[in-house]
Amino acid sequence: MIALVLGSSESEARKKAECLKDRQSHRIKKKLEEYSLKINLGRIHLIAEKNSILVDERGLLWINHNTPEVEDFPQMVLEADSVKDLILILKRVDGFYSGVKITDDSIILFRDHIGLIPLNLKIVDGGLSVASERVPLGADAKPIKPGTISILNGSGLKTVKWYESTPVLTRDPVNYLAEQLKNSIKNYVPERCSIAFSGGLDSSIIAHLALQLGKKTELIVVGVKGCVDFEQALEAAEILGINLKKIPVHMNDILKTIQSIIEILPQRSLMDLSLASIFHIVSRSSTTKDIVAGQGADELFGGYWKYVEMFKRIGERVNEQILRDLENLYITNLERDELAVASAKSTLTTPYLTRRIYELSKSIELKMKLREIDGEIVRKWILRKAAEILGVPEKLRLRPKKAAQYGSGIFKIVKRLFEEGLLTERLSHR
């Protein structure tokens, strides 16, 4: 959690930062630290969780990161002498992060290639407010876009793009993907974690690899009594030999969950509320508070049914839509899912979205994602083939899967809550 305000006076900055902190209290997991400092742009007050702030003679750095391949990443960023140096560092480091660096002359905000860890800003009357979440900042708050750096200095606010996807050149993309999936689970998934598990391809690959690598996992599925997800998750868990925690929910459970999170969600469509409810309940039910999910796999590898329908109409041009969905993932999906998890004092990990897997997805041909076999379009073809190499049981590799909000039965409940007037506040437009 970050709450940072640049104001004309110390008292103004402190008061506004404390307000931002209070409006994000649901996501605070550790003790807080506070810093007040004067720079050439004005007075800054910063409130953040302990151990997320570094200070030396160069300035101050707040950073939230999951970069296990580069242990001294925060120190590298702090020691960067210029924006150019910072860009060179960011280009070398895979992982998930967002950060704010403060020097005498500037405030620099940056974010990873995909935008898993949130960071938002708002400029009003020459002042600056920064928060982990958009809603506390109010109208006109804007997220820092993935792969960009925003610099506020005496000349104003400027944004530069530091990240450009590097094409992956490999003769065997299936084996490359299998290798990177294993590396991602090994490096990014905590040794003890809870997997949001539906029994579909994406979560089954994660569970299978985590088990192979000796990680201690609990599988959690949420749904209404008798839902498809319960049946498929139980069967998949038995095949994998891992215990499953089933969380049955009723209409009143979903109503209370939505009432507890709706005010902090920027988007409130039926789908958003359904998925946010699932993630929040999974997180609330977790004993580890480290939630691992297969988010992004559908956008990376053509997993949605809508892509099949579009392919039938417009052919290979559907890949343009797939790539657009991937570029917008940070605002359409990740912001909501991370917030739903964080509001239950938990942390979200998305192993499919590491940079190497992301760049492979952007490099391969459409036929590696959607492939016609015996007159049918197979979605996520390359992921299914990689799963075969990794030893995922055939029944789990080939199983079709409904989206979580439908397979769990929760979408129907949310829709009914609105139809019966038990929920009245909803934003359906992104």
Secondary structure, 3 states (H helix, E strand, C coil): CEEEEEECCHHHHHHHHHHHHHCCHHHCCCCEEEEEEEECCEEEEEEEECCCEEEECCEEEEEEEECCCCCCHHHHHHHCCCHHHHHHHHHHCCCEEEEEEECCCCEEEEECCCCCCCCEEEEECCEEEEECCCHHHCCCCEECCCCEEEEEECCEEEEEECCCCCCCCCCCHHHHHHHHHHHHHHHHCCCEEEEECCCCHHHHHHHHHHHHCCCEEEEEEEECCCCHHHHHHHHHHHHHCCCEEEEECCHHHHHHHHHHHHHHCCCCCHHHHHHHHHHHHHHHHCCCCEEECCCCHHHHHCCCHHHHHHHHHHHHHHHHHHHHHHHCHHHHHHHHHHHHHHCCCCEEECHHHCHHHHHHHHHCCHHHCCEEECCEEECCHHHHHHHHHHCCCHHHHHCCCCCHHHHCCHHHHHHHHHHCCCCCCCCCCC
